[in-house]
Amino acid sequence: MGAERPIPERLGDQHEQAQHLRRTGNGPTVDGEEQLLAEAYGTPDMAGFYTGPELVDQAAAEESDDQAADDTADGGETA
């Protein structure tokens, strides 16, 4: 095996970590990016994520399947 990779020391607490943060100036990559995302994926959720209706529907279906599996494992009826 090769040489061990150096691991930097961890910074102490949150305040010390905050001292190492810096703004990069990253922003939207194109003009009207928010409008383009909204047109493609619908309005963003409360966290600002553009998920689109199909991803929301898929996540809801998976959650429903998980709940049904939990109910069956607890001795409930199967679907």
ZIFENMO-V38074 format. One record per helix or strand. SS is the DSSP state (H for helix, E for strand). FROM is the first residue (numbers start at 1). TO is the last residue. If there is no record, write none. Layout:
SS,FROM,TO
SS,FROM,TO
//
This chain:
H,14,19
H,33,41
H,52,73
//
